[in-house]
Amino acid sequence: MQACCDNIICVKPIALILAVIAWIFVPLANSQSNPSTNPSAYLGFDRNNYPGDQDLKILRETFSYTGYWLNAPPSARTNTWSGKRLKLQSAGFGFLVLFNGRLFSELKSVSYATKLGKSDARAALAAARREGFPARTIIFLDQEQGGRMLAEQKAYIYAWVDGVTAGGFVAGIYCSGISAAKEGGEDIVTADDIRKNAGARKIVYWVTNDACPPSPGCAFPKRAPSPADAGIPFAEVWQFAQSPKRPEVAASCPANYNRDGNCYPPGIDVGERLHIDVNTATSADPSHGRTR
């Protein structure tokens, strides 16, 4: 009996130690294997117009970073973000740095598109330096049109990527992560198409997919979803809500958009009409644009 008792005394501490190890490491393993429970995801917002200094403190309560345009956003004649980097950094925001790219109608030919890509890369670099963004900041090219990229679009995109990379910054692209069409039974997703044709180029992907599911709609979850939940495993940023809501895409989303179809941030009066797009990213500073 004593020998048996001694054996029990020996085994119990070992069992206890093993139980503690399992308690610590199993949840960690599960969180790493399941993107939906990845704690390293952060909410951010973007919009075409600067939100105003007065709302930065309230916005920072929900969002870790903000979009930041280097040139005039789509359909705008001026850039209201210019000169606001230090103000936003002082308020605690990280950045999604954006350059508005060209529409297909502007590209004309492959050779002209290549020239435009190179000149727009120089413009993006000059603007990034002027705004005080450090070298190696990721600049996202805004590619508004989706589907399979045509030869002119690819020429423009890759010339721009090469120019930004050669200038000491990192090239990213904002594009669709939604299947646009089927060709020969193949789903055409813009992000996949750009990546498959990029060769050895290193491009960071910010994808948009506001269809529900996988999008939660106009929501601000305490535990931000992983960008990979958009269905694009290589995405580092996912835009999951747009303003205004796109009924042809987001018809199945929860009724959490405003009645006017826009998505508004918590804590700010809807009367201000401060509608936003909502993003999740793998970093609180997705462009690595902060200098401190």
N, C-alpha and C positions, 0 to 999 in steps of 0.2 A: 504493500500500500504506500509506503513512504517513497519508493522508487517511482511509482506512478504519480504521486503528488509532486515529486521533484520535476518529473517530466512536464507536467502541466505548468508548473511555475516557469519552466524554461520556454515553453511554447507561447505562452500568453504575450510576453513582451514582443516577440517576433511577429505574432499575428497583429498586434496593435500597431507596430511600426509599418507593416505592409498595408494595413488599412489606411493609415495616415497618408502614405505615399500615393495610394490609389485615389484618395479623396482630393489630393492636390492636383495630380497630373491628369486624371481622366477628364475633368471638365475642360482643362486647357486643350487637350487633344481634340475634344469634341468641338470647341469653339474655333479651332484652326481649320478643321475639316469641313465645317458648315459655314459658308459665307454669310448666311442670313443672321448668324449670331456673332459675327466678327465685331468685336468692340472697337476696332480701329476704323470707324467710318464717321464722317462728320458732315453735318448739314451746312449748306451755303445757299446764297441766292444770286440771281443775276437779273438785270433789267437794262433796257436801252438808255434810260435817263438816270442821272445821279439822284439818289433818294433825298438828298438834303442833309446838311450837318445836324439839324435838330433831331433827326430820327436815328442817328447812328447808335446811340446808347441802347435804345430799345431793340433795335435790330440785332445788336451783338448778344442780347440775352438768348436768342434762338440760333443764330448763325455764326459759324466760325470763320467764314470767308465770303467774299463778294466777287462778282464779275467786275472786270475793269477794262474798258475799251481803250484801245490805242488810237483809233480813228473813229470817224462817224459811224454809228451803228446802222443796221439796215433801215432804210426809209427815213433816215435823219440827215440833216444838212450840217449839223454841228455836233461836237463831242463834248458833252457836259461833264465828263469824268476827268478831263484834262486838268492836271495840277492838284488832284485830290489824293494822290498816293500817300503822302505823309499824314494827312488828316485821318485816313482810314487805318493806316498802320498804328497811329497813336491810339485809335479807338479799339485796337486789338484784333483787327481783321487780317486774315490771310487773303490771297488773291487767286483769281482765275483770269489771267491776262488774255485779252481777245483782240484779234485783228480781223476786221470785216473783209472777207474775200470777194471775188468777182462772180457774177452770175454767168451762166453759159452764153447768154446773148452778147456779153461783152468780149468774149474770147476770140471770135472770128476764125482763127486757124491755129494749128499746133505751134507754128513758129511764133505767131503773135502772142499766144497764150504763154509760151515759155518766157518771152521778153517781159510780159506783164508780171509773171510769177517772180522773176528776178528783181524787177523794180519795186514790186510790193514788199518783197522781203527786205530790201534796203529801207523802205519807208517804215516797216514794222520795227526794224532794229533801231533806226534813228529815234522813233517815238518812244521805244522802251528805255533807251539811254536818257533821253530828255526827261522822262518821267522819274528817273532815278532807280529803275529796276536793275538789280545786279546781274552780272554775267551768269549764264546757266539758268536764268529764269525761263520757264516754259511759256511760250507764246502759242495760243491756240488760234488756228485759222478757222474762221467761221464759214463753213460750207453749208449753205442753206438748202441747196437742192439735193435730193436723194436719188436712190436707185443706183444702177450701174453707172459708173463714171465713164463719160465719153472720152475720146482721145484728147480733145482740147482741155477738158477738165483735169485729166491726169497730168498733162504737160504743165498746166498752171500750178497744180498742187505740189508736184514733186520739185519743180523749179523753186517754188517758195520755200519748201522744206529744206532744200539744199542750201539756199541762200541764208536762211535763219541759222542753220547749223554751222555754216562756215563763219558766220558772224559771232560765234561764241555763245549763242543762246540755244535753247532746246525747242524743237518744233513739235507742236501738238496740233490736233485737229478736232473741231467740234462738228459732228455729223450724225446722221440718223443711225439708230440701232434697231430700226424696225424693218421687217421684210416689206419691200416696196412692190415686188412683182415676182412672178415665176417665169423663168426662161428655160425651156427644155426640162421642166420638173425641178429646177434649182431655185431656191429662195435667194433673192438678191437683196442683201443688206449692205448699205453703203459702207459702214465701218469695215466689214469683212472684205469688200471689194477693194477699198483703198489699201488695206493691209496686205492683201494677197499680191498686189501689183507694186508694192513699195520696194521690192528688192531687199537690199541690206540696210535700208534707211531705218533709223530709230525714231519712231513717231509715238507720241503719247495721245491716247484716245479719250475724248470726252463725248459720250454718246447721249442722244436723246431718245427716250422711249416713254411716252406718257400714256400708253395703253394700259388698261386695268383688266386683269393683272398683266404684268408684274407690278405696275405702279400702284402706290397707295392713294393716288389722287393728290389733291391739295391738302397735304398732311405734314405734320412736323413731329415725327416720332422721337421719343427720348433716346431710343436706340436706333440710330440711323441705319437703313438697309445698306448692304454691301453694293458697290457699283456693279459687281459681277451678277447681281440679281436681275439686272436689266436683260440678261441673256447673252451678253458679250463678255466672255471670261477675261479678256485682256483690257477691258475698260478701267480707267483709273478715276473717272468721274461719270456720274449718271444724272442727267436732268430728267426728273420723273414727273414734273408738273410744269405746265406752260400757261401763260396768260396772254390772250384769252384761251380758255379751254377749247380744244379742237374737237368738235362733236363727232367728226368722222373717225377719230382715233380713240378718244377718251369717253365714248358714250357709255361704257360699262363701269365707269369710275363711281365711287361713292358720292353721295350728295354733299361733298365738303368744299366744293367751289362756291363762290358767292353767286347770288342770283343773276348778277350781270355777266357771269361766265369767267370772271377773273379769280385769281388766287391772291389773297391778301395776307400779310404777315401778322402774327399775334401781337397784340399790344398797341397797334396803331389804328386809329379811327379809319374806317372804310371810306369816310368822306374825303380823306386825303387822296384817294385813288392811287395809292402806292402799290399797284399790282406788281407781282414778281413771278419769276420762274424759280423752281426749287430744285436743288441738287444735293447729291451725296457724293463724297470723295474719300479716298484712302488716306488723305492728309488734311490737316487743318489749314494748310497753306499749299493748295494743289499746284500752283505755278512756282512755288518756292521763291516768291517775289519779295518777301520781307527782308529787310536789311538788319533787323535786330529782333 
